[in-house]
Amino acid sequence: MLQYASITGVLRVILIILLIYYGIKILSRLFAPLLIKYVTKKAEERFGGQFGQYQQPKKERPKEGEVTIDKAPQRTTSNKNVGEYVDYEEID
């Protein structure tokens, strides 16, 4: 048994789809800025917390007349002497 869609039913479905589309479009324009502000605030808190873990404590300035000696880190030199060069000739 076949059933055919009535014109009023098709128009009703199209009207409902258009209302939902424009409703979402209008609501997104209203609430998108608030949502973006919330997301950026949360991301800023998370990244700020991660940055705070790695931040070095500030050094105090020495008092006038105090002497401080800062040593430079020692550089490790690599050993470039890996062996002696041997010249060779091809034998035919």
Buried (B, 14 or more C-beta within 10 A) or exposed (E): EEEEEEEEEEEEEEEEEEEEEEEEEEEEEEEEEEEEEEEEEEEEEEEEEEEEEEEEEEEEEEEEEEEEEEEEEEEEEEEEEEEEEEEEEEEE
